[in-house]
Amino acid sequence: MKFNLFAEFVHGKKYRERGLPCQDFAATLEFGDVQAIAVADGHGGKDYFRSDTGAQLAVETAFELLEQIYNDVGNVEKIFDDRGIRNFELSIVEGWREKVLADWYQRLDSRDNEVRWQTVSDKYKARFTSDDENIRKHYIPVAYGTTLICAVSIGTQVLIVQIGDGSCVVLRRDGDWEVPVPPDKANFANVTTSLCDEDAFEKFRHIVLNCDGNSPVAIFLSSDGLDDCYPLFDNEKHLFKFYRETVINGLLDDGFDATAAGLREDILPYMTERGSNDDISLAWLVAEDLDLLKATVNEPQVQSPVEPQTQSTVNVPQTQSVNVPQTQSTVTPQIQTVIEPQVQSTIEPQTQSTVAPQTQSTVAPQAQSTFTPQAQSTVASQAQSTIEPQVQPTQKLTSPMVKPPPKVSPVLKAQNITDLPPTVIPAKIDRKEPRQ
Amino acid sequence: MVMKRPEIPRKMCPVIFLLDTSGSMDGAPLGAVNRAIENVLPELISMNNDNPDNEIKVAVMTFDYDAKWIVGETELLSPDDVSKSWRDLKATGYTSMGAAFRALNDKLSVSHGFMQRASGSVAPVLFLLSDGEPTDDYKAGLQILQQNNWYKIAVRVAVGYGEANYDILREFTGNEGTVLHTNDTDELKNTIRFVAVTSSRVASQGSSVSPDDPNANPDDNTQTVANALQNQGGNLNAKLDPEDDF
């Protein structure tokens, strides 16, 4: 399916009033038959003093990896498989950390003049500037801490990967709204899982949506600055209403450009001012065919029960016991689980007393355990049904990080990242300055 | 064409009082508490009238032999409704602070407590008043409460009177800047009002700037209140200017 792309981020009231930077970042990427959007929300706490840069680097890392994957796979039918997705997530974590460390050492001389450096706690200043390189490398990513949600449309599938808070909301061809990525109960208010967490790789969640049958017609990504404009209880219902009544009605009445402009110039700044006071990011993949969007809203296509499954894989953090959804319309109840505020850890992501090199955190065997039998078997059966009518060979998107299966040593994984081909084309990221 | 702006619900700012009504509070101290609450409520009403984005809602728990919700057993009430139904508190019994912490923890819940209308962007205010040592296992109750995410993001303030244990009050707030103490009943009334009004205003304003510390962590709500209390310290009898920016 061909989508229209949009991404915008606006400066939150509570940061603007204090002279602090916008810490959200959002962008779009389009090349070949790849269409991608991403939003990242840098943390607001005082020790995350370069989280604005961290958010931008997260989006750039994901987009550059997508180009590498795409270029490496070549002109073949592409589908996502679970191992490839986990490799993608691992590569985001490691690629982001490399970029973060490069940025840190590049800006050593100017650091002391940065406004947010003045607010960093003594504890973290000591860690960031430790004489011990292992300690520095362990803690420097904290300064850049951020969430990330990325949606990628390639061929007949859309992959969504997420770490931390924020939301992905999907409108299906049958008119149903859903939040398909499994929730992470560790996210609450201003506490979130993060790319800077030592075990960030384990905290990624993802899902693949198939664009046959009950296709996704609109996919919206938002940072929590938008979510927090509404009460926590039934938060999704408020988001559905916002997308339906404000965004989609705008698209159907005024088209893509006018709606995008309206959101940039008025709606999103209004929402931070009157709602959350936080930075707000919003991005969408919306069917370019507005007649299809109109028909979805006005004449939802009821799906027959024999339709093929449209959700192929789901990954959830290992600490959760969320069921893998097996049918397209049964996701919502599990997603609407109320956030209970008693299950989570502290706001400090890296307060462990033992300092270890970062590569130790991406412990390989953990990846193995995320490949649940359900997910694997679902992928396998879907891959078969995809392959059969195809003339072209099908290649799973595992190639560029041809990392051996998860038993590979952590050291090798780190090398794999640095060994990525140097001829990578820079991602064509649609960069923007945040709206005030 | 101008897009229609979405409706953004007025966000709820819960202000929850935990008041020690043990026997030692009998007489002048509890009289001061009763008068203080009577004085605070009109100021909360005024804040609500001035703030179209956020709305203060109130709950009041007393603890003596056990913990009991005087206001908010089933839902948080507007300060106006509380004002109309307020009855003076009576003092009796022990200081069951641990039971109070556990009862508070039960209500700090989206699914079965006060927080259904809460959003992730407005912190609740938790106000603790005590005049003595807890007579039950306060530690166990506090440990449960400290795992609650609403507690973690809350504005936590405490007022101690007479023989109150400062260390325990500080343990509750997690910030010595939001614990005030007095031995004088007249000052107790003003201190309660000062702390309750200041913390409620900071919490309900959400993004207010601390003029002395513009780089303060915008998400550390208790520290923001500590700064605000410090900025106005020593002037408990002054009328609090609603235009003040904390």
Chai-1 contact restraints between the chains, C-beta under 6 A:
chainA,res_idxA,chainB,res_idxB,connection_type,confidence,min_distance_angstrom,max_distance_angstrom,comment,restraint_id
A,K13,B,S207,contact,1.0,0.0,6.0,A-B,restraint_1
A,K14,B,S207,contact,1.0,0.0,6.0,A-B,restraint_2
A,K14,B,P218,contact,1.0,0.0,6.0,A-B,restraint_3
A,E17,B,V209,contact,1.0,0.0,6.0,A-B,restraint_4
A,R18,B,V209,contact,1.0,0.0,6.0,A-B,restraint_5
A,R18,B,P214,contact,1.0,0.0,6.0,A-B,restraint_6
A,G44,B,P218,contact,1.0,0.0,6.0,A-B,restraint_7
A,G44,B,D219,contact,1.0,0.0,6.0,A-B,restraint_8
A,G45,B,N217,contact,1.0,0.0,6.0,A-B,restraint_9
A,K46,B,N217,contact,1.0,0.0,6.0,A-B,restraint_10
A,T119,B,N215,contact,1.0,0.0,6.0,A-B,restraint_11
A,F188,B,N149,contact,1.0,0.0,6.0,A-B,restraint_12
A,A189,B,G120,contact,1.0,0.0,6.0,A-B,restraint_13
A,A189,B,I153,contact,1.0,0.0,6.0,A-B,restraint_14
A,N190,B,D219,contact,1.0,0.0,6.0,A-B,restraint_15
A,D228,B,S119,contact,1.0,0.0,6.0,A-B,restraint_16
A,D228,B,G120,contact,1.0,0.0,6.0,A-B,restraint_17
A,D228,B,S121,contact,1.0,0.0,6.0,A-B,restraint_18
A,C229,B,I8,contact,1.0,0.0,6.0,A-B,restraint_19
A,P231,B,R117,contact,1.0,0.0,6.0,A-B,restraint_20
A,P231,B,S119,contact,1.0,0.0,6.0,A-B,restraint_21
A,L232,B,V110,contact,1.0,0.0,6.0,A-B,restraint_22
A,L232,B,A118,contact,1.0,0.0,6.0,A-B,restraint_23
A,F233,B,V110,contact,1.0,0.0,6.0,A-B,restraint_24
A,F233,B,Q116,contact,1.0,0.0,6.0,A-B,restraint_25
A,F242,B,P6,contact,1.0,0.0,6.0,A-B,restraint_26
A,T246,B,P6,contact,1.0,0.0,6.0,A-B,restraint_27
A,G250,B,M3,contact,1.0,0.0,6.0,A-B,restraint_28
A,D254,B,M1,contact,1.0,0.0,6.0,A-B,restraint_29
A,G262,B,M3,contact,1.0,0.0,6.0,A-B,restraint_30
A,I267,B,M3,contact,1.0,0.0,6.0,A-B,restraint_31
A,Y270,B,R5,contact,1.0,0.0,6.0,A-B,restraint_32
A,R274,B,I8,contact,1.0,0.0,6.0,A-B,restraint_33
A,R274,B,D53,contact,1.0,0.0,6.0,A-B,restraint_34
A,G275,B,I8,contact,1.0,0.0,6.0,A-B,restraint_35
A,S276,B,S121,contact,1.0,0.0,6.0,A-B,restraint_36
A,N277,B,G206,contact,1.0,0.0,6.0,A-B,restraint_37
A,N277,B,S207,contact,1.0,0.0,6.0,A-B,restraint_38
A,V338,B,V110,contact,1.0,0.0,6.0,A-B,restraint_39
A,V338,B,S111,contact,1.0,0.0,6.0,A-B,restraint_40
A,P341,B,N148,contact,1.0,0.0,6.0,A-B,restraint_41
A,P341,B,N149,contact,1.0,0.0,6.0,A-B,restraint_42
A,P341,B,W150,contact,1.0,0.0,6.0,A-B,restraint_43
A,Q342,B,Q147,contact,1.0,0.0,6.0,A-B,restraint_44
A,Q342,B,N148,contact,1.0,0.0,6.0,A-B,restraint_45
